Amino acid sequence: MFFSVLIAHYNNARFLAECLQSVLAQTYRQWEVILVDDNSTDGFEQVIKDFENDSRVRVIRNEKNMGCAFTKRRCAENAMGIIAGFLDPDDTLHPEALEIMIKAHQEKPACSLVYSTHNICDENLAVIKEAGYQQQLPPDTPYLLLNDGSIHAFATFKVACYNRTKGITAFRQYNKAIDQDLYYLLEETGEVFYIDKPLYNYRIHKGGISTLANKSSAALAHYAIIEEACLRRIAKLKLSKGPTAAHWIKKYKTRYYKIHIINSFRHRNWMTFIKSLSIYPFIGGMENIINYFKKLPKEGISLLRKSFVES
């Protein structure tokens, strides 16, 4: 089975060589790298020069900066492998990552998505700890209905399953939630399986797209992705009939309104906030808002007071 390692690169030249070396060091040899550069302004060209002579490394360049979502979508569109997985240019793979993933996909033909746990590392890639939030999904519980990060790197998927979806949403407003977008899409095309072994080294540094100062904006993008995925699944279920479809429609509507309430609150869209609460006042919306107040009591209360004063 041929594996496509997908790398969406932008101004991470200082880490890129180490990233690519981790692919070259894989025990499984039937792979390609699809590296799409998003019009970098750092030393990318100098770094990639050492790897472009390897026919397995295919480099594609965006003519202008398009954002991470567009770039990751372009990576997936150019994958020639049967199995694919994203590797961020500031991270690295365990030497046996591809071999273990290929074996799992062969043994789990009904799975669209196979993922592992990962090591959380410092800027020098020294392991701080193994991530503790990844796990196998609970029985009969779609990932979309969970409030945790059970699915994370290293996440790999069957390209044929991805091709049955609409593809990664390529808009800039989703630049910090692309991975979640991908997981929700893949969950709609097959089963999901977890490997309890760290096959990926996740580097924490100041420029990370979803770490440190970027966590808040990443959360907002994730809320938008959840809303879109819920509406997509509700629309599909409405084409079916019977109690099973009705059961899941209710589940996804509940999830949608819970997120919609928080999202409208954080965006200070008070009319939508109040309307959402009035439509679904007893499904946990108030509980979510109360929890939000507990985390940011001064900011939350002052924002709410200010909004009513201004209105």
C-alpha positions in Angstrom: 0.0 0.0 0.0 1.3 3.4 -1.0 1.3 6.1 1.7 1.1 9.9 1.1 2.6 12.1 3.7 0.9 15.5 3.4 2.8 18.6 4.5 1.3 22.0 4.3 4.2 24.4 4.8 4.4 28.1 5.6 7.4 29.8 7.1 8.6 26.8 9.1 11.9 26.4 7.3 13.9 26.2 10.6 12.0 22.9 11.4 11.4 21.5 7.9 14.6 19.5 7.4 14.0 17.7 10.7 10.4 17.0 9.7 11.4 15.5 6.3 14.3 13.5 7.8 11.8 11.7 10.0 9.9 10.6 6.8 13.2 9.5 5.2 13.9 7.4 8.3 10.6 5.4 8.1 10.9 1.6 8.2 8.1 1.5 5.7 9.5 2.6 2.3 6.5 2.9 0.0 5.7 6.5 0.5 5.6 9.9 -1.1 5.7 13.4 0.4 3.2 16.0 -1.0 4.6 19.3 0.3 2.6 22.4 -0.6 4.3 25.6 0.2 2.0 28.6 0.9 4.3 31.2 -0.6 6.8 31.2 2.3 9.0 34.2 2.9 11.7 32.5 5.0 14.5 30.2 4.0 12.2 27.5 2.5 13.8 27.3 -0.9 17.3 26.8 0.6 16.0 24.0 2.8 14.0 22.1 0.2 16.9 22.2 -2.2 18.4 19.3 -0.3 15.3 17.1 -0.8 13.9 17.9 -4.2 16.3 15.5 -5.9 14.4 12.6 -4.2 11.6 11.7 -6.6 9.4 10.7 -3.7 9.3 14.3 -2.5 6.8 16.3 -4.6 6.9 20.1 -4.0 3.9 22.3 -5.0 4.0 26.1 -4.6 1.1 28.4 -4.1 1.5 31.5 -6.3 0.4 33.6 -3.3 -0.4 33.1 0.3 -3.7 31.3 0.5 -3.8 30.1 4.2 -3.5 26.8 5.9 -7.0 25.5 5.0 -6.5 26.0 1.2 -3.0 24.5 1.4 -4.1 21.4 3.3 -6.9 20.9 0.8 -4.4 21.1 -2.0 -2.2 18.5 -0.3 -5.1 16.1 -0.1 -6.2 16.7 -3.7 -2.7 15.8 -5.0 -2.3 12.6 -2.9 -1.6 9.5 -5.0 -1.4 7.1 -2.1 -4.1 4.7 -0.9 -3.5 5.9 2.7 -2.6 9.5 3.6 -1.9 11.5 6.8 -0.9 15.1 7.6 2.5 15.9 9.1 3.0 19.5 10.2 6.3 20.9 9.1 7.4 21.7 12.6 6.7 18.1 13.8 8.2 14.7 13.2 7.1 11.0 13.0 8.1 8.0 15.0 10.3 5.8 12.7 7.6 3.0 12.6 4.6 5.4 12.2 3.8 4.6 8.6 4.4 0.8 9.0 2.1 0.6 12.0 -0.6 2.7 10.2 -0.5 0.7 7.0 -0.9 -2.5 9.0 -3.9 -1.1 10.9 -5.6 0.0 7.7 -5.1 -3.4 6.2 -6.6 -5.1 9.2 -9.5 -2.6 9.5 -10.9 -2.2 5.9 -14.1 -0.6 7.2 -12.2 2.2 8.9 -11.9 5.5 7.2 -9.7 7.0 9.9 -7.0 5.5 12.1 -5.2 7.6 14.6 -2.6 7.3 17.4 -1.5 9.2 20.4 1.5 11.6 20.3 4.3 13.0 22.3 4.1 16.7 23.4 7.6 18.2 22.9 9.3 21.5 23.6 10.8 23.7 20.9 13.9 21.5 20.6 11.7 18.4 20.2 12.6 17.0 23.7 9.6 15.0 24.9 7.7 16.7 27.7 5.0 14.1 28.1 2.8 11.7 26.2 -0.6 13.3 25.3 -3.2 12.0 27.7 -6.4 13.1 25.9 -6.5 10.7 23.0 -8.5 7.5 23.3 -10.8 5.1 21.4 -14.2 6.7 20.9 -16.9 5.4 23.2 -19.3 2.8 21.6 -22.2 4.4 19.6 -20.8 7.9 20.2 -19.8 9.9 17.2 -16.7 12.1 17.6 -18.8 15.1 16.6 -20.9 14.7 19.8 -17.8 14.7 22.1 -16.3 17.7 23.9 -12.8 16.4 23.9 -9.8 16.0 21.6 -9.9 12.2 21.4 -8.7 12.3 17.8 -5.4 14.0 17.1 -2.1 13.4 15.5 -1.1 11.0 14.1 -4.3 10.7 12.1 -4.3 8.8 8.8 -7.1 8.1 6.4 -8.1 6.1 3.3 -7.9 8.4 0.3 -10.9 6.8 -1.2 -13.0 7.7 1.8 -11.7 11.3 1.7 -12.7 11.5 -2.0 -16.3 10.7 -1.0 -16.5 13.9 1.0 -16.7 17.5 0.0 -13.1 17.9 1.0 -11.4 20.1 3.6 -13.1 23.5 3.8 -10.7 25.9 2.1 -11.7 29.2 3.7 -9.4 31.3 5.8 -11.8 31.6 8.7 -11.2 27.8 9.2 -7.5 28.0 9.2 -7.2 27.0 12.8 -9.7 24.1 12.7 -8.7 22.2 9.5 -7.9 18.9 11.3 -11.2 18.8 13.1 -13.0 19.5 9.8 -11.2 16.5 8.3 -12.0 14.2 11.2 -15.7 15.0 11.1 -15.8 14.5 7.3 -14.0 11.1 7.5 -16.3 9.9 10.4 -19.2 10.2 7.9 -17.5 7.7 5.5 -16.4 4.9 7.8 -15.4 3.6 11.2 -12.7 5.1 13.4 -9.9 3.2 15.1 -7.3 4.2 17.8 -3.7 3.0 18.3 -2.5 3.5 21.8 1.1 4.3 20.9 2.8 7.7 20.3 3.6 7.8 16.6 4.0 11.5 16.3 6.1 14.2 18.0 4.1 17.4 18.4 6.3 20.5 18.9 5.1 23.4 21.1 6.6 26.7 20.0 5.5 30.4 19.7 4.6 30.1 16.0 2.3 27.1 16.3 -1.0 27.6 14.6 -3.1 26.2 17.4 -0.9 26.6 20.4 -0.2 29.2 23.0 -1.6 32.6 22.0 -3.5 31.0 19.1 -5.7 28.7 21.3 -8.6 31.2 21.6 -9.0 31.8 17.8 -8.6 28.1 17.2 -11.5 27.4 19.5 -13.7 29.9 17.6 -12.9 28.3 14.3 -13.6 24.9 15.8 -17.1 26.1 16.9 -17.9 27.1 13.3 -16.7 23.7 12.0 -18.9 21.9 14.5 -22.0 23.9 13.5 -21.4 23.2 9.8 -20.9 19.5 10.5 -24.1 19.2 12.5 -26.1 20.9 9.9 -24.6 18.6 7.2 -25.5 15.5 9.1 -29.0 16.7 10.0 -29.7 17.4 6.3 -28.5 13.9 5.3 -30.5 12.2 8.1 -33.6 14.0 7.0 -33.5 12.0 3.8 -34.0 8.8 5.9 -37.1 7.7 7.8 -37.7 5.9 11.1 -36.8 6.3 14.8 -33.1 5.8 14.3 -32.8 8.9 12.0 -35.0 10.9 14.3 -32.8 9.9 17.3 -29.6 11.2 15.7 -31.3 14.3 14.3 -32.2 15.2 17.9 -28.7 14.5 19.0 -27.1 16.7 16.3 -29.6 19.5 16.8 -28.8 19.5 20.5 -25.1 19.7 19.8 -25.6 22.4 17.2 -27.6 24.7 19.5 -25.2 24.2 22.4 -22.3 25.3 20.2 -24.4 28.0 18.5 -25.2 29.6 21.9 -21.6 29.8 23.0 -20.4 30.9 19.5 -22.9 33.8 19.4 -22.0 34.8 22.9 -18.3 34.9 22.2 -18.9 36.9 19.0 -21.2 39.2 21.0 -24.1 38.5 18.6 -26.7 39.0 21.3 -29.8 38.7 19.1 -28.7 35.2 17.9 -27.6 34.3 21.5 -31.1 35.1 22.9 -32.9 33.5 20.0 -30.9 30.2 20.4 -31.6 30.1 24.1 -35.3 30.6 23.4 -35.4 27.8 20.9 -33.5 25.3 23.0 -33.6 26.6 26.6 -33.4 23.2 28.3 -30.7 21.3 26.5 -27.6 22.5 28.3 -27.2 25.9 26.7 -27.4 27.7 30.0 -25.0 25.2 31.6 -22.4 26.0 28.9 -22.8 29.7 29.4 -22.5 29.4 33.2 -19.3 27.3 32.7 -18.0 30.0 30.4 -18.7 32.6 33.1 -16.8 30.5 35.6 -13.7 30.4 33.4 -13.8 34.1 32.6 -16.1 35.7 35.2 -15.0 39.3 35.0 -14.7 39.4 31.2 -18.0 37.6 30.7 -20.1 39.6 33.0 -18.7 42.9 31.9 -19.3 42.0 28.2 -22.9 41.1 29.0 -23.5 44.3 31.0 -21.9 46.4 28.3 -24.0 44.9 25.6 -27.3 45.7 27.4 -26.1 49.2 28.2 -25.2 49.9 24.6 -28.4 48.4 23.3 
